[in-house]
Amino acid sequence: MLSLVKTFVLPYNAFMKIEQKIADLFISEKKSLSIAESCTGGLISNRLTNISGSSAFLKLGLVTYSNDSKIKLLKVPEETIKKHGAVSFQTTIAMAKGCKKILNTDFSIGLSGIAGPTGGTKSKPVGLVFIAICSNYETICLECVFTGTRSNIRSKASTQALKLLLEFL
């Protein structure tokens, strides 16, 4: 009996951490990244800086938790926050674009959400998170609603942001 075995070589070990995959791609392509985080409080930046050599691509990580920091540091128009709120497509996209502009990085992430347990409303519940990825050519924004504790929501949001970035690349 003849059996045919086909071997596939995947570019990455299936068990390799997403942070390492991102680092490998950014370093090999000589691309740069900046990050503006709100509800994740620096968790995305922390996860990437756990990778040795991440300074080769991660140029900036800001925690812009307050509206003032979004306006002053990222140049998010105050009118955008007043009209749509800090947790919105519009604000999160402006965060990503503003962050990218600070050091003219190739890519940026903007993330804003409501991690809870307080702060949610009927129209913007706890767990609502917007994640924007910006490049020189395109900007996308994903709306997510996560469940769980504050810590769970923040963790899930950081993982989703990294997955979205990896898909975007």
N, C-alpha and C positions, 0 to 999 in steps of 0.2 A: 504494500500500500504506500502510495506516494503522498507526502504531505508537504504543503507549501507554507513556509513561514516567511512572513514579510516583517522586516524590521523598520521601525520608524525612529528617526533620531529627532527628538524634540529639542528646540533651541534652549530650553530651560528645564531643569529638574522640576518635576511636578510638585516636589515638596519644598522647593526654594521659596523663601519668603518674597512676597510681592515687593518689599522695599529693595531687596537685592536685585530683583529683575529690573526695577526702575533705575537703580544706580548703574547697573551694567549698560543699559540702553543709553542713558544720558552721557555716561563717560565715553562709551564707544562712538557715539555720534557727536561728541563735543558740544552738547547742548546744555543750556542753563535753565534753572528753575527758581521761581520766587513764590512765596506762599503768604496769603493773608487769611488768618483764621479768626473766627469769633467763638462760637460755642464749643469748639474742640480745644480751645485754649492752648494751642501749640502742640497738640498731640501728633499731628501729621509731621510737623518739623522734627519732633522728638523721634518719631519712628524712623525717619530718613537719616537723621544724624547718628542713629545707632549703627549705621553702616560705615565702616572705616573707608575713608576716601571720599565721603559725601561732599566735602568742601569743594571738590572738583566741579560739581554741578549745582549744588544748593547755595544760592547767593544771598537769599534773604528769607527770613521767616518772621512775620509780624503777628502778634496777637492784638487784633483791633476789636476789642470787646465792646467798647463804648461807641456811641454814635459820633462823639467828638473825634475819636481817633480815626474812625472811618472817613470823616470829613476832612480833618486836618492832615493826616498822613497819606491817605489813599486818594484824596481829592474826590470822594464820592459827593456829588452835589447834594447839599442840604435838602433841596426840594424833592429829590428822589426819595430820601428817607422819610420826609414828611408825607409825601403822597402815597408811597408804597410800603413803607415800614423798613426796618433794618433787616427783617427776614423776608426777602422777596427776590424774585428773579432779577429785577432791575438793580437792586442794591448789590447783590452778590456778583453780578456781571461787572458792575462798576468797581467793586473791590478787586476782582481779578485783573481788570484792565489797569487800574491805578497801581497795583502792586507790580505788575509787569513793567510799567513805565519807570518806576523808581530807579531800577538798575538795568533797564532795557534787556531783560532776560528773554530767552526764546519761548519759554512757557511760564504760565502762572496758574495758581489755584486760588480761588476765592471760596470761602465757606462761611455760611451764616445759618443759624437755626435756633431752635428752642429745645434745650436739653432737659428742662424741667427740674424738679417736679412742678414748679410754679411757672407762670408766664404765658401759658397757653390760653387760647381763646377758641371759640367755636370755629371761626374761620382760619385760625392758625393754631392748631393743636400742639401740645407737647410732642416732640418727636419730629416736627416738621424741620427739614434741613434742605437748603439749596447749596449745590456744589457747582461752581463754574470753573471751566478750564479755558485758558486763553493762549493762543499761539500768535505768530505773526500773520497767520492766514485765516484763522477761524476762532470763534468763541462759542462754546456750548454751555448750557446750564441744565442741570438735572434737579428735579424736585423729588424728595424722598420723605417718607414718613416712617420713622423707626419706633419700635416699642421697647419697653424695658425701663430700667432705672436710668438716672442721669448718666452714670458711668457707662451703662450698656449703650445708650444712645450716642454718646460721644465716641465710644470705641467703634460702633457700627458706622458712624458718619466718617471717621478717619479711614476706615477700611474701604468704604465705598468711594471716597475721594481718590485713594490710591488706585483702586481698580479702574475708575473712570479715566484717570491719567494714563494708565497702562494701555487701555483700549484706545485712547485718543492718539497715542504715539504710533 
